[in-house]
Amino acid sequence: MVVIYVDPNAEVRLARATLLAGHGHTVYEAEDALTAATLAQQLPQLDLLISEGVLGGDYSGFDLRDAIRDKFPTMAALFTSRYDLAGYEEAIGSSTVLYEPFGEERLVAEVEAVAFAASATVVQEAAPPVVESPPILPPDTVLGNYIIKERLYEEPESETYLAVQQAVQREVALVLLRPKYLINGSIVEAFQERARLKAGVAHPRIAPLFESMMIGKNFFYTREMPHGRTVKELLRAGEKLSEKVLTEVLFGIAEAMSYASGRSLHYRMLSPLDVSIDSEHQASIVNVFRAPTEGARDYKADVKRLLAMFLPLCDGPRARHLLDDLATANLDWEGLHKQLISLQNQYRERSLLKRADTHEVKHIQAINNARSSRSRFAVAALLLVFIGVIIYFVRGRNSPPPVPVKESMVLIPGGPFIYQKGQTQTGLASDYWIDRTETTIYQYGLFLLHLEQHPEKAKAYDHSDQPKTKKSHKPKDWSSYNTAAVTAGSFNGQRIDLNCPVMNVDWWDAYAYAKWKGHRLPTEQEWEKAARGTDGREFPWGNEVRLGAANLGEDYVPKGSGGSKDGANYWMPVDKIKLDISPYGVVGMAGNVEEWTSSIGSHPDFPDVLVPVLRGGHFALRSSRNVLTNRSFPQDPPTPENVTVARGFRTVSNTPPPAEKP
């Protein structure tokens, strides 16, 4: 592909032009619009313009694009920018803008996406290819048990046909060595060796070799035709894949390539013709494995080429972000396979959590309502605890439900600390106090009891932007899980008591509770310092991985009895957490439930949507990587009203808590 790269910064321009040239593109450099326009007039072909949007002088990168397109109407354009381009939306049009700083992988991926999109367009718009030579095997030729249907494609030493195996009536790919090479012993031996090697590859996602034989002067082998449509056919049809579907597809490819690389099998790089996707989004690949060559393949580079191949198929920003994140991670085939397994687990957990919030809970709620129609929530929380004690003793239990944990706050000194990825944060100039534990069901119940007793005060705690349609701060399924918690019973099939964190609270609920307490929700910076201290540690307890130290999802069993590693399948009572404790003594920052903060951020998948940021891990999160630095956002839909059974909060205050009374 022929590219002009325009940037006033000579050092940046040279580095990126060299990078793209190393990926097989012909790149010309220019420092301004006039130089680039003059250069373009001298070129017979130009496929892509990459330009800084604001070039200085009389012409912008957008002016340059419009001028060059007079000569090259199909040229693609990609813009970089060191400035906010608000107000340039009309000039940008449908072009992509990469805001500085961005990594080399992102630039290469975007350019590869343009290349693949261009090739797909050419394939779609071009006339049917003219076959320069007739096929060696005309249609309806019979070779033993095979009937030739059509030639699929040619290679220097072979031709590949679509054939039907008559005995079982299945379509196969028949690879024929050109008869003229039968007198060349080395070529014949190489063809035989390739067939033997392919026959030794046994993986359900790799098209197997069936048999190799010689019939007359026809030396060939047959292999399975992968199911579904090829990536090339999808590109030609303009198909798009969502983030979830793309994850499933890439998982299948990575599974096959991880198997092959783990056995040191040599291969040629996968092309859009080699990958097929069926109606259930299961991917399979052509058997591209062959005898070793002199140079070993660069697995990490091959992974990035594969990801770039799928960029034109992305359906929206989520799918593109998935490919960007995977490319930035610099993975080999095994690493890609493991990462995609982790992503699939997250999708399943999200789906199961949603189900746990809907069908199962409604069913359980109906049963609980039928059994406890005589009881009412209006009974004060302490009275319910007393009733729970009586129930336990009447039933002959050995011990009553636990006493509600005492509320307390922890002092976090102001000053610098390591924030996010190695940045020194100096913005916390003053001390603050943060709840030692997550807000519990009992504590939140006292807030609801206050609102019920003083309905005239309810609006005083609401956020000014709270939707008018929100009339109550009672969480979803509150009556069911609070009743179960009072008696230390079960909710949704899981043990629960009053010291478990409150759940199913949206951001407006958390804000109102904090205001009622005379507190507020923590900022991201306040939350992270309380969790990590000042030394930038990975976990509250240090930098070493401790399986089971936090209530995370390594042992999570949806609708089951997990918790073999950390002691809890779903929520853990906050007073039972012994190891997930920060340097300041703050409890449960790495796991249990994720927590609302007061920080508002742009949703990564919907840049125009501003939503509150969530921090920390939760009981269904299987990975503990970056659990204290990850920034999470509400999903499905991405709004402050979004709730789950794995989401709660804690509060902070700028003033010390009152002294404890005897």
Secondary structure, 3 states (H helix, E strand, C coil): CEEEEECCCHHHHHHHHHHHHCCCCEEEEECCHHHHHHHHHHCCCCCEEEEECCCCCCCCHHHHHHHHCCCCCCCEEEEEECCCCCCCHHHHCCCEEEECCCCHHHHHHHHHHHHHHHHHHHHHHCCCCCCCCCCCCCCCCEECCEEEEEEEEECCCEEEEEEEECCCCEEEEEEEECHHHCCCHHHHHHHHHHHHHHHCCCCCCECCEEEEEEECCEEEEEEECCCCEEHHHHHHHCCCECHHHHHHHHHHHHHHHHHHHHCCCEECCCCCCCEEECCCCCEEECCCEECCCCCCCCHHHHHHHHHHHHHHHECCHHHHHHHHHHHHCCCCHHHHHHHHHHHHHHHHHHHHHHHHHCHHHHHHHHHHHHHCCCCCCCCCHHHHHHHHHHHHHHCCCCCCCCCCCCCCEEEECCCCEEECCCEEECCCCCCEEEECCCCEHHHHHHHHHHHHHCHHHHHHHCCCCCCCCCCCCCCCCHHHHHHHHHCCCEECCEECCCCCECCCCCHHHHHHHHHHCCCECCCHHHHHHHHHCCCCCCECCECCCCCCCCCCHHHCCCCCCCCCCCCCCCCCCHHHCCCCECCCCCECCCCCCEEEEEEEEECCCCCCCEEEEEECCCCCCCCCCCCCCCCECCCCCCCCCCCCCCEECCCEECCCCCCCCC
